[in-house]
Amino acid sequence: MSENKLALKHLVREPVEGGRTPPPLLLLLHGVGSNEEDLFGLAHYLDERFLVVSARAPVALDYGGYGWFRIDFTPRGMSADVEQAKKSLELLPGFIDELVKTYGADARRVYLAGFSQGAMMSLALLLTRPEKVAGVVAMSGRLPVHVLGREPDHESLAGKPVLVTHGLYDPVLPVGEGRAARDYLKALPVELTYREYPMAHEVNAESLRDVTGWLTVALDAGS
């Protein structure tokens, strides 16, 4: 199912379980150069209780696909459009509100799962608007220090479950980025799980099993 009248184009998988209780929402955020169909391929592996929404990032890229912000490769290394990242981040709370209203989801059980640039946006939303997020999965990303702007509210983050996964052989965002995110999050009062895998910049079968299992446990605990 797709719905394109809201702030971001997206695909939807309805929860299998019906009933009077509003379903938990799992919002999938893809990486740069991809689109909403990418992570939506994981939907049938995910807990059937979730209303799963896979969003298309708002920035159309010159070389195809979409992103949450532009990245340029310069002689000095990779350069990110910080202002564009901030604008994309500002879109997400309102988009979540639209999803909750449109699909009747539970605003208290909104989980994010992002890959690469989508992982950065997921962590950024958690750290800047923790009241909007029940838990986060950040796959093969990095700490979004360029969009935080201020010290996170420790009290609001207390007990929030966070899973960070990274590939040992990631050539795009080296494993050191995952470890830096781990070390930063360890200093916050979140419930952090960190795992590394013998993979590149990808989601392999082992990491997917851990992600799906972790989400089910987080959902059970949050319920």
Secondary structure by P-SEA (a helix, b strand, c coil): cccccccccccccccccccccbbbbbbbbbccccccccccccccccccccbbbbbbccccccccccccbbbbbcccccccaaaaaaaaaaacaaaaaaaaaaccccccbbbbbbccaaaaaaaaaaacccccccbbbbcccccccccccccccccccccbbbbbbbbcccccccaaaaaaaaaaaaacccbbbbbbccccccccaaaaaaaaaaaaaaaaaac
